[in-house]
Amino acid sequence: MPIQLLTGDTIGKIAAGEVVERPASAAKELLENALDAGARRIAVSVASGGTELIEVSDDGDGMDAAGLALAIQRHATSKLRRFEDLDTLTTLGFRGEALPSIAAVSVLAVRTRRAQDATGAAIAVRFGEAEQPRAVAAPPGTTVSVRDLFANVPARRKFLRQTGTEAAYIGRSVAAYAAANPGVAFTFEQDGRRAFGTDGGGDQIATAAGVFGADVGAAALPLAPLDESAAVPGVTVEGWVGTPSLIRSHRQGLVFFVNGRWIQNRALAFALEEAYHSLLMVGRHPVGVVSIRLDPAAVDVNVHPTKAEVKFLDERAVCRAVQRAAHAALAGVPRAVLPELRWEPLPGPEQQTLAIPDQRSPDRRELVIPPERSGTALAAHPQASGVPIMRVLGQVAGTFIIAEGPNGMYLIDQHAAHERVMYEKFLGQIASRSADRQPLLDPLIVDLAPEELAAWERSTAELVQLGFEIEAFGGGAVAVRAVPALMRGVDVAERLRLILRELAEGGAGESWLDAVAISAACHASIRAGQSLSLAEMRELVADLERTDHPRACGHGRPTMLHMTQGELERQFGRR
């Protein structure tokens, strides 16, 4: 086939495919144009997932007729004049591709007026064919209507998802920009129904509640400016993050803006999640809207067709600033927020009997309350750690400790609880550089698998900081000469291999030292299924109450579940 020039219509459709991937892409471009125009009020309406209608109205600067005629032409922009202007760019748009790309694959209508003009201007473009602008009556600002999106590109429509899913994508875009711009009033309507709205009052927490719901607003923690010792020069972080009780099974609840631009960046997401280290269950992710400000010359915004990705001159510095800001916000989180266990009533009318062991049985444990914890005068308020003083009642299946608190019952995972206690003790020893060691009378020779040996070789310095003294013995074996004093009453060889096996699989922690500490704490702890005396249970619960973060183990699993007094009464039909 000979080389030939493509037609203008084909060029327009191909170019539109790079900028407008789906209805949400078109909505995002129009939102950014409205914000660039200085809008204080933005209304978004969609129908049929955006394929039938996307309409964005704003009260921004507007355009005159001449500007409107240029706006629908490719590469016409008011944002820059030459390539070097990208180093000082403060607007969201800059390529001049949004309107012409959308117009190439839809029926586009624009109505606009500048505040100083007596009349406005309107233009219509049908799948790339534009009419002449005409004078119309219009309020100050701009309204852009996009109808029949992708009607002339059936292949693109074929790959869209269901209308509800596409509408949800648009709603996520509007929600993200609304949350990041609390000074702008947003409304979002879907198929004639108001989905959410914000008042534009500037309060980021109230905005979060208006966009994401009251539960998110109540759990949002502002990202305050860092003090001089923690601040990263040239990088400012604002916005909010949710408390550890506000979690999702995906990362879509994490939204990042750089100089007002919504971006996708895995490094930033991981950096922020590290601030929640050991506070979240495995597979759960936090929620937050993080706005980053830095010198435009330190970030390249011209690296992605839809401007969804950017490149930082110093990505590590930006990640460090985000992580520190999140750490500071989470430092003041009340530690009393616990997941509640809700049980369904037992089915059927048949009577239930409670098996009580024979008092003569040697396996019976007498539940005696010590003097300092006797009576009903339990603490009415949480301690400094956020966990109330609890009275131990017993053990279930050799795994869970039952305790009474001032507002109901607590079910404590003894392994996770002990892991949290051990983890914080290890951290304390690391901080004080005074690890307590227990020398062994004779060296313990432990044969290691190749991956375990490699993990030990990588972790020798970290293991020393925890109190281990281990030397190579040859032939894939090591000689253990001392273990941490905290590691009492366990099979040292077995637990060491478990620690190294976990580390060989990557470990869990914000640093390798942290990963080693987490693994050591886990495998030096009591196990599930291990019977404990009442005194041992009391000691463990008391130790957990004294930790800084008692709600989760080092791996992020919960240490306890809570059933309130009211829930107990409801289950027994007292309410």
Stockholm file with secondary structure:
# STOCKHOLM 1.0

chainA/1-575         MPIQLLTGDTIGKIAAGEVVERPASAAKELLENALDAGARRIAVSVASGGTELIEVSDDGDGMDAAGLALAIQRHATSKLRRFEDLDTLTTLGFRGEALPSIAAVSVLAVRTRRAQDATGAAIAVRFGEAEQPRAVAAPPGTTVSVRDLFANVPARRKFLRQTGTEAAYIGRSVAAYAAANPGVAFTFEQDGRRAFGTDGGGDQIATAAGVFGADVGAAALPLAPLDESAAVPGVTVEGWVGTPSLIRSHRQGLVFFVNGRWIQNRALAFALEEAYHSLLMVGRHPVGVVSIRLDPAAVDVNVHPTKAEVKFLDERAVCRAVQRAAHAALAGVPRAVLPELRWEPLPGPEQQTLAIPDQRSPDRRELVIPPERSGTALAAHPQASGVPIMRVLGQVAGTFIIAEGPNGMYLIDQHAAHERVMYEKFLGQIASRSADRQPLLDPLIVDLAPEELAAWERSTAELVQLGFEIEAFGGGAVAVRAVPALMRGVDVAERLRLILRELAEGGAGESWLDAVAISAACHASIRAGQSLSLAEMRELVADLERTDHPRACGHGRPTMLHMTQGELERQFGRR
#=GR chainA/1-575 SS CCCCCCCHHHHHHHHHHHHCSSHHHHHHHHHHHHHHTTCSEEEEEEEGGGTSEEEEEECSCCCCHHHHHHHTSTTCCSSCSSGGGGGGCCSSCCSSCHHHHHHHTSEEEEEEECTTCSSEEEEEEETTEECCCEEECCCSEEEEEEESTTTTCHHHHHTCCCHHHHHHHHHHHHHHHHHHCTTSEEEEEETTEEEEECCCSSCHHHHHHHHHCHHHHHHEEECCCCCTTTCCTTEEEEEEEECTTSEESSSTTEEEEETTEEECCHHHHHHHHHTTTTTSCTTCEECEEEEEEECGGGEECCSSTTSCCCEETTHHHHHHHHHHHHHHHHTTCCTTCCCBCCCCCCCSSCCCCCCCCCTTCTTCCCCCCCGGGCSSCCCSSCCTTSCCCCEEEEEETTTEEEEEETTEEEEEEHHHHHHHHHHHHHHHHHHHTCCCEEEEEEEEEEECCHHHHHHHHHHHHHHHHHTCEEEEEETTEEEEEEEETTCCSSCHHHHHHHHHHHHHTTCCSSSHHHHHHHHHHHHTSCCTTCCCCHHHHHHHHHHHHTSSCTTBCTTSCBSEEEECHHHHHHHTTCC
#=GC SS_cons         CCCCCCCHHHHHHHHHHHHCSSHHHHHHHHHHHHHHTTCSEEEEEEEGGGTSEEEEEECSCCCCHHHHHHHTSTTCCSSCSSGGGGGGCCSSCCSSCHHHHHHHTSEEEEEEECTTCSSEEEEEEETTEECCCEEECCCSEEEEEEESTTTTCHHHHHTCCCHHHHHHHHHHHHHHHHHHCTTSEEEEEETTEEEEECCCSSCHHHHHHHHHCHHHHHHEEECCCCCTTTCCTTEEEEEEEECTTSEESSSTTEEEEETTEEECCHHHHHHHHHTTTTTSCTTCEECEEEEEEECGGGEECCSSTTSCCCEETTHHHHHHHHHHHHHHHHTTCCTTCCCBCCCCCCCSSCCCCCCCCCTTCTTCCCCCCCGGGCSSCCCSSCCTTSCCCCEEEEEETTTEEEEEETTEEEEEEHHHHHHHHHHHHHHHHHHHTCCCEEEEEEEEEEECCHHHHHHHHHHHHHHHHHTCEEEEEETTEEEEEEEETTCCSSCHHHHHHHHHHHHHTTCCSSSHHHHHHHHHHHHTSCCTTCCCCHHHHHHHHHHHHTSSCTTBCTTSCBSEEEECHHHHHHHTTCC
//
